[in-house]
Structure formats: C-alpha cells, structure tokens
Amino acid sequence: MEGIILTTEPQLRLLITETLYSVLKYGDIPAPINAQGNSVLKSDNIDFTRKQACEDLQISLKTLNTLLRTGQIEYYNIGRSVRISRNSIQKFKASQK
C-alpha cells in the first residue's frame, strides 16, 4: 500500500480546508509529495499552453495554430484549453533541423 495515506473524514476535511485557505490567501499551491517526501512533479511532464509553446519555439500564435491544425505538432484539449506536450515540441524541433 505504498503511497496510500489512511485518514479520517474530519482530518481530510481539515487538510482540504487548510490547503484551500492557503491557496486563496497566499496563492501558495503545495507540490504533491510521495511517501519519501520528494516532489512527484517533474518539469519534463508539465505540458505547454499555446502561449508557452510560442515562446519556446519563438513563433507567433498564428504560426503555432497553423502547425497544430496541419498536424505538424500534436496537441490535446482539456475542456476548451489546448495543451502541447514537451515531447511534441521536441519532435517538432528535431524535424526542423
């Protein structure tokens, strides 16, 4: 049962309330950690928004939209938001060399 934390409902409610309060008051979002206390977030796994992808590729939003529409860069949607994986951007960069 590695990575599973057993707690009571009142403790869970308190933890959620304290975390939300911290986020709303300070904008402080705690990073998730594993049982060893290490962050489970890896910067390689964080995907780009269209704006971030444009900055990384040094292209305009119009050019990026064309690349997405033509399938030269793979993307996915979360609701109405577009996300582009780092892997997709790296593949595109490699294909342009």
DSSP file (Angstrom, degrees, kcal/mol; ACC not computed):
  #  RESIDUE AA STRUCTURE BP1 BP2  ACC     N-H-->O    O-->H-N    N-H-->O    O-->H-N    TCO  KAPPA ALPHA  PHI   PSI    X-CA   Y-CA   Z-CA
    1    1 A M    >         0   0    0      0, 0.0     3,-1.6     0, 0.0     2,-0.1   0.000 360.0 360.0 360.0  41.5    0.0    0.0    0.0
    2    2 A E  T 3   +     0   0    0      1,-0.2     3,-0.1     3,-0.0     0, 0.0  -0.427 360.0  18.1 -66.8 135.7    2.8    2.4   -0.8
    3    3 A G  T 3  S+     0   0    0      1,-0.3     2,-0.5    -2,-0.1    -1,-0.2   0.465  95.8 118.1  85.0   1.5    1.7    5.9   -1.4
    4    4 A I    <   -     0   0    0     -3,-1.6     2,-0.5     2,-0.0    -1,-0.3  -0.888  45.9-163.2-105.0 130.2   -1.7    5.5    0.3
    5    5 A I        -     0   0    0     -2,-0.5     2,-0.5    -3,-0.1    -3,-0.0  -0.953   7.8-149.6-113.5 123.8   -2.5    7.5    3.4
    6    6 A L        +     0   0    0     -2,-0.5     2,-0.3     0, 0.0    -2,-0.0  -0.786  30.5 154.0 -92.3 132.7   -5.3    6.5    5.6
    7    7 A T        -     0   0    0     -2,-0.5     2,-0.2     4,-0.0    -2,-0.0  -0.950  41.4-102.2-150.0 166.4   -7.1    9.2    7.4
    8    8 A T     >  -     0   0    0     -2,-0.3     4,-2.3     1,-0.1     5,-0.2  -0.523  36.2-109.8 -89.6 163.0  -10.4   10.0    9.0
    9    9 A E  H  > S+     0   0    0      1,-0.2     4,-2.8     2,-0.2     5,-0.2   0.914 117.5  50.8 -60.8 -44.8  -13.0   12.2    7.3
   10   10 A P  H  > S+     0   0    0      0, 0.0     4,-2.3     0, 0.0    -1,-0.2   0.903 111.0  49.2 -61.4 -38.3  -12.6   15.1    9.7
   11   11 A Q  H  > S+     0   0    0      2,-0.2     4,-2.5     1,-0.2    -2,-0.2   0.909 112.2  48.5 -65.1 -40.5   -8.8   15.1    9.3
   12   12 A L  H  X S+     0   0    0     -4,-2.3     4,-2.6     2,-0.2     5,-0.2   0.917 110.6  50.4 -65.4 -43.6   -9.3   15.1    5.5
   13   13 A R  H  X S+     0   0    0     -4,-2.8     4,-2.7     1,-0.2    -2,-0.2   0.913 111.7  48.8 -59.7 -43.0  -11.8   17.9    5.6
   14   14 A L  H  X S+     0   0    0     -4,-2.3     4,-2.8     2,-0.2     5,-0.2   0.920 111.4  49.4 -63.5 -44.3   -9.4   19.9    7.8
   15   15 A L  H  X S+     0   0    0     -4,-2.5     4,-2.3     2,-0.2    -2,-0.2   0.918 113.4  46.1 -61.1 -44.8   -6.5   19.3    5.4
   16   16 A I  H  X S+     0   0    0     -4,-2.6     4,-2.8     2,-0.2     5,-0.2   0.924 113.4  49.4 -64.3 -44.9   -8.5   20.3    2.4
   17   17 A T  H  X S+     0   0    0     -4,-2.7     4,-2.5    -5,-0.2    -2,-0.2   0.927 112.5  47.1 -61.2 -46.2   -9.8   23.4    4.2
   18   18 A E  H  X S+     0   0    0     -4,-2.8     4,-2.3     2,-0.2    -1,-0.2   0.898 113.3  48.9 -63.8 -40.5   -6.3   24.5    5.2
   19   19 A T  H  X S+     0   0    0     -4,-2.3     4,-2.4    -5,-0.2    -2,-0.2   0.935 112.4  47.0 -65.5 -46.3   -4.9   23.9    1.8
   20   20 A L  H  X S+     0   0    0     -4,-2.8     4,-2.9     1,-0.2     5,-0.2   0.902 111.4  52.1 -62.0 -41.1   -7.7   25.8    0.1
   21   21 A Y  H  X S+     0   0    0     -4,-2.5     4,-2.8    -5,-0.2     5,-0.3   0.929 110.5  48.3 -59.9 -45.4   -7.3   28.7    2.6
   22   22 A S  H  X>S+     0   0    0     -4,-2.3     4,-2.5     2,-0.2     6,-1.2   0.905 113.0  47.9 -61.9 -42.8   -3.5   28.8    1.9
   23   23 A V  H  X5S+     0   0    0     -4,-2.4     4,-1.5     4,-0.2    -2,-0.2   0.931 116.1  43.1 -64.8 -45.9   -4.1   28.8   -1.9
   24   24 A L  H  <5S+     0   0    0     -4,-2.9    -2,-0.2    -5,-0.2    -1,-0.2   0.884 121.7  38.4 -70.0 -38.2   -6.7   31.5   -1.8
   25   25 A K  H  <5S+     0   0    0     -4,-2.8    -2,-0.2    -5,-0.2    -3,-0.2   0.910 135.6  14.9 -79.8 -42.9   -4.9   33.8    0.7
   26   26 A Y  H  <5S-     0   0    0     -4,-2.5    -3,-0.2    -5,-0.3    -2,-0.2   0.540  90.0-122.8-112.7  -9.3   -1.3   33.4   -0.4
   27   27 A G     << +     0   0    0     -4,-1.5     2,-0.8    -5,-0.6    -4,-0.2   0.729  62.3 149.6  69.7  20.4   -1.5   31.8   -3.9
   28   28 A D        -     0   0    0     -6,-1.2    -1,-0.2    -9,-0.1    -2,-0.1  -0.785  27.3-173.3 -95.6 107.7    0.6   29.1   -2.4
   29   29 A I        -     0   0    0     -2,-0.8     2,-0.1    -3,-0.1    -9,-0.0  -0.887  20.8-136.0-102.9 112.8    0.0   25.8   -4.1
   30   30 A P        -     0   0    0      0, 0.0     3,-0.0     0, 0.0    -7,-0.0  -0.425  19.5-119.2 -69.3 139.9    1.9   23.0   -2.3
   31   31 A A        -     0   0    0     -2,-0.1     2,-0.1     1,-0.1     0, 0.0  -0.578  31.8-108.5 -76.0 137.4    3.6   20.5   -4.6
   32   32 A P        -     0   0    0      0, 0.0     8,-2.4     0, 0.0     9,-0.5  -0.392  39.2-160.0 -64.4 143.1    2.4   16.9   -4.2
   33   33 A I  B     -A   39   0A   0      6,-0.3     6,-0.2     7,-0.1     2,-0.1  -0.886  10.2-129.1-125.1 156.8    4.9   14.6   -2.5
   34   34 A N    >   -     0   0    0      4,-2.5     3,-2.0    -2,-0.3     6,-0.0  -0.287  46.4 -82.8 -91.7-175.9    5.5   10.9   -2.3
   35   35 A A  T 3  S+     0   0    0      1,-0.3    -1,-0.0     2,-0.1    -2,-0.0   0.761 129.6  56.2 -61.9 -25.6    5.9    8.8    0.8
   36   36 A Q  T 3  S-     0   0    0      2,-0.1    -1,-0.3     1,-0.0     3,-0.1   0.470 119.3-109.3 -85.2  -1.6    9.7    9.7    0.9
   37   37 A G  S <  S+     0   0    0     -3,-2.0     2,-0.3     1,-0.3    -2,-0.1   0.600  74.9 134.4  85.5  11.4    8.8   13.4    1.0
   38   38 A N        -     0   0    0      1,-0.1    -4,-2.5     2,-0.0    -1,-0.3  -0.705  64.0-101.3 -94.7 146.5   10.1   14.1   -2.6
   39   39 A S  B     -A   33   0A   0     -2,-0.3    -6,-0.3    -6,-0.2    -1,-0.1  -0.401  21.4-155.0 -63.8 137.0    8.1   16.1   -5.1
   40   40 A V        +     0   0    0     -8,-2.4     2,-0.4    -2,-0.1    -1,-0.1   0.487  66.2 100.4 -92.0  -3.3    6.2   14.0   -7.6
   41   41 A L        -     0   0    0     -9,-0.5     2,-0.5     3,-0.0    -2,-0.1  -0.676  53.4-169.1 -83.2 133.8    6.2   16.8  -10.1
   42   42 A K    >   -     0   0    0     -2,-0.4     3,-2.1     1,-0.1     4,-0.5  -0.991  23.3-139.2-121.5 129.3    8.8   16.6  -12.8
   43   43 A S  G >  S+     0   0    0     -2,-0.5     3,-0.9     1,-0.3    -1,-0.1   0.775 102.3  64.2 -60.6 -24.5    9.3   19.6  -15.0
   44   44 A D  G 3  S+     0   0    0      1,-0.2    42,-0.3    -3,-0.0    -1,-0.3   0.746 100.3  52.6 -68.8 -21.5    9.6   17.2  -18.0
   45   45 A N  G <  S+     0   0    0     -3,-2.1     2,-0.5    41,-0.1    -1,-0.2   0.519  83.6 102.7 -93.1  -5.2    6.0   16.1  -17.5
   46   46 A I    <   -     0   0    0     -3,-0.9    40,-0.2    -4,-0.5     2,-0.1  -0.670  65.2-142.2 -84.0 127.1    4.5   19.6  -17.5
   47   47 A D        -     0   0    0     -2,-0.5     2,-0.2    38,-0.1    38,-0.2  -0.466  14.1-112.8 -89.2 160.5    2.8   20.4  -20.8
   48   48 A F  B     -B   84   0B   0     36,-3.2    36,-2.4    -2,-0.1     2,-0.2  -0.593  13.0-136.5 -91.4 147.9    2.7   23.8  -22.5
   49   49 A T     >  -     0   0    0     -2,-0.2     4,-2.4    34,-0.2     5,-0.2  -0.447  41.5 -99.3 -81.2 172.7   -0.1   26.2  -23.1
   50   50 A R  H  > S+     0   0    0     32,-0.4     4,-2.4     1,-0.2     5,-0.2   0.910 125.7  51.4 -62.4 -40.4   -0.2   27.7  -26.6
   51   51 A K  H  > S+     0   0    0      1,-0.2     4,-2.1     2,-0.2    -1,-0.2   0.922 111.1  47.0 -62.5 -44.5    1.4   30.9  -25.3
   52   52 A Q  H  > S+     0   0    0      1,-0.2     4,-2.5     2,-0.2    -1,-0.2   0.891 111.2  51.8 -64.8 -39.0    4.3   29.0  -23.6
   53   53 A A  H  X S+     0   0    0     -4,-2.4     4,-2.7     2,-0.2     5,-0.2   0.912 108.3  51.7 -63.8 -41.9    4.8   26.9  -26.8
   54   54 A C  H  X>S+     0   0    0     -4,-2.4     5,-1.8     1,-0.2     4,-1.4   0.918 111.3  47.4 -59.8 -43.8    5.0   30.1  -28.9
   55   55 A E  H  <5S+     0   0    0     -4,-2.1    -2,-0.2     2,-0.2    -1,-0.2   0.917 113.8  47.3 -64.3 -43.0    7.7   31.5  -26.5
   56   56 A D  H  <5S+     0   0    0     -4,-2.5    -2,-0.2     1,-0.2    -1,-0.2   0.900 120.2  37.6 -65.9 -40.8    9.6   28.2  -26.5
   57   57 A L  H  <5S-     0   0    0     -4,-2.7    -1,-0.2    -5,-0.2    -2,-0.2   0.593 104.0-130.7 -85.8 -11.7    9.5   27.9  -30.3
   58   58 A Q  T  <5 +     0   0    0     -4,-1.4     2,-0.3    -5,-0.2    -3,-0.2   0.937  65.1 123.1  57.5  50.4    9.9   31.6  -30.8
   59   59 A I      < -     0   0    0     -5,-1.8    -1,-0.2    -6,-0.1    -2,-0.1  -0.858  64.6 -96.7-131.3 167.1    7.0   31.8  -33.3
   60   60 A S     >  -     0   0    0     -2,-0.3     4,-2.3     1,-0.1     5,-0.2  -0.391  31.5-113.9 -81.0 163.1    3.7   33.7  -33.4
   61   61 A L  H  > S+     0   0    0      1,-0.2     4,-2.8     2,-0.2     5,-0.2   0.871 118.1  56.2 -63.0 -37.2    0.4   32.3  -32.2
   62   62 A K  H  > S+     0   0    0      2,-0.2     4,-1.7     1,-0.2    -1,-0.2   0.915 108.6  46.5 -61.6 -43.4   -0.9   32.4  -35.8
   63   63 A T  H  > S+     0   0    0      2,-0.2     4,-2.3     1,-0.2    -2,-0.2   0.914 112.2  50.7 -65.4 -42.8    2.1   30.2  -36.9
   64   64 A L  H  X S+     0   0    0     -4,-2.3     4,-2.6     1,-0.2     5,-0.2   0.931 107.9  52.5 -60.9 -45.1    1.5   27.8  -34.0
   65   65 A N  H  X S+     0   0    0     -4,-2.8     4,-2.7     1,-0.2    -1,-0.2   0.883 109.1  50.5 -59.2 -38.1   -2.2   27.5  -34.8
   66   66 A T  H  X S+     0   0    0     -4,-1.7     4,-2.3     2,-0.2     6,-0.2   0.923 110.2  49.3 -64.3 -44.4   -1.3   26.5  -38.4
   67   67 A L  H  <>S+     0   0    0     -4,-2.3     5,-1.7     2,-0.2     6,-1.3   0.874 113.8  46.3 -62.9 -38.1    1.2   23.9  -37.2
   68   68 A L  H ><5S+     0   0    0     -4,-2.6     3,-1.0     4,-0.2    -2,-0.2   0.932 112.7  49.3 -68.7 -45.6   -1.4   22.4  -34.8
   69   69 A R  H 3<5S+     0   0    0     -4,-2.7    -2,-0.2     1,-0.3    -1,-0.2   0.855 112.5  47.2 -63.2 -36.6   -4.1   22.5  -37.5
   70   70 A T  T 3<5S-     0   0    0     -4,-2.3    -1,-0.3    -5,-0.2    -2,-0.2   0.499 114.0-116.7 -86.4  -3.0   -1.9   20.7  -40.1
   71   71 A G  T < 5S+     0   0    0     -3,-1.0    -3,-0.2    -4,-0.4    -4,-0.1   0.598  78.8 125.7  82.8  10.3   -0.8   18.1  -37.5
   72   72 A Q  S   <S+     0   0    0     -5,-1.7     2,-0.4    -6,-0.2    -4,-0.2   0.780  80.2  35.3 -73.1 -25.2    2.9   19.1  -37.5
   73   73 A I  S    S-     0   0    0     -6,-1.3    -2,-0.3    -9,-0.1    -1,-0.2  -0.998  88.2-133.8-127.0 127.4    2.7   19.4  -33.7
   74   74 A E        +     0   0    0     -2,-0.4    11,-0.3    -3,-0.1     2,-0.3  -0.515  32.9 165.9 -78.9 147.3    0.5   17.1  -31.7
   75   75 A Y        -     0   0    0     -2,-0.2     2,-0.3     9,-0.2     9,-0.2  -0.929  20.8-151.0-149.6 171.4   -1.8   18.6  -29.1
   76   76 A Y  E     -C   83   0C   0      7,-2.4     7,-3.1    -2,-0.3     2,-0.4  -0.964  17.9-120.7-144.5 162.7   -4.8   17.7  -26.9
   77   77 A N  E     -C   82   0C   0     -2,-0.3     2,-0.5     5,-0.2     5,-0.2  -0.824  10.2-166.4-107.0 143.6   -7.6   19.6  -25.3
   78   78 A I  E >  S-C   81   0C   0      3,-2.7     3,-2.2    -2,-0.4     2,-0.4  -0.926  79.2 -51.7-120.3 101.5   -8.6   20.0  -21.7
   79   79 A G  T 3  S-     0   0    0     -2,-0.5    -2,-0.0     1,-0.3     0, 0.0  -0.573 122.7 -24.0  64.5-123.1  -12.0   21.4  -22.0
   80   80 A R  T 3  S+     0   0    0     -2,-0.4    -1,-0.3    -3,-0.1     2,-0.3   0.455 119.4 101.5 -96.6  -2.0  -11.6   24.4  -24.3
   81   81 A S  E <   -C   78   0C   0     -3,-2.2    -3,-2.7   -32,-0.0     2,-0.4  -0.601  65.7-138.1 -85.9 143.4   -7.9   24.7  -23.4
   82   82 A V  E     -C   77   0C   0     -2,-0.3   -32,-0.4    -5,-0.2     2,-0.4  -0.840  19.0-170.8 -99.2 135.2   -5.2   23.5  -25.7
   83   83 A R  E     -C   76   0C   0     -7,-3.1    -7,-2.4    -2,-0.4     2,-0.4  -0.976   6.4-163.2-126.7 143.0   -2.1   21.7  -24.3
   84   84 A I  B     -B   48   0B   0    -36,-2.4   -36,-3.2    -2,-0.4    -9,-0.2  -0.991  20.0-128.9-127.3 125.6    1.0   20.7  -26.1
   85   85 A S     >  -     0   0    0     -2,-0.4     4,-1.8   -11,-0.3     5,-0.2  -0.368  16.6-124.0 -73.9 152.5    3.4   18.1  -24.6
   86   86 A R  H  > S+     0   0    0    -42,-0.3     4,-2.8     1,-0.2     5,-0.2   0.872 114.0  58.7 -59.1 -36.7    7.1   18.8  -24.3
   87   87 A N  H  > S+     0   0    0      1,-0.2     4,-2.5     2,-0.2    -1,-0.2   0.908 103.4  50.6 -60.7 -43.1    7.7   15.7  -26.3
   88   88 A S  H  > S+     0   0    0      1,-0.2     4,-2.1     2,-0.2    -1,-0.2   0.895 112.0  47.5 -61.9 -40.6    5.6   17.0  -29.2
   89   89 A I  H  X S+     0   0    0     -4,-1.8     4,-2.6     2,-0.2    -2,-0.2   0.908 111.4  50.2 -68.7 -41.2    7.6   20.3  -29.2
   90   90 A Q  H  X S+     0   0    0     -4,-2.8     4,-2.4     2,-0.2    -2,-0.2   0.898 110.0  50.8 -63.4 -39.9   10.9   18.4  -29.1
   91   91 A K  H  X S+     0   0    0     -4,-2.5     4,-2.0     2,-0.2    -1,-0.2   0.919 111.1  48.6 -62.0 -43.1    9.8   16.2  -32.0
   92   92 A F  H  X S+     0   0    0     -4,-2.1     4,-1.0     1,-0.2    -2,-0.2   0.930 110.8  49.9 -64.2 -44.4    8.9   19.3  -34.0
   93   93 A K  H >< S+     0   0    0     -4,-2.6     3,-0.7     1,-0.2     4,-0.4   0.913 110.9  50.2 -59.5 -42.4   12.2   21.0  -33.2
   94   94 A A  H >< S+     0   0    0     -4,-2.4     3,-1.0     1,-0.2    -1,-0.2   0.866 107.3  54.0 -64.4 -35.8   14.1   17.9  -34.3
   95   95 A S  H 3< S+     0   0    0     -4,-2.0    -1,-0.2     1,-0.2    -2,-0.2   0.701 103.6  57.7 -72.5 -17.5   12.2   17.7  -37.5
   96   96 A Q  T <<        0   0    0     -4,-1.0    -1,-0.2    -3,-0.7    -2,-0.2   0.508 360.0 360.0 -90.6  -4.9   13.2   21.3  -38.3
   97   97 A K    <         0   0    0     -3,-1.0    -1,-0.2    -4,-0.4    -2,-0.1   0.471 360.0 360.0 -80.0 360.0   17.0   20.6  -38.1
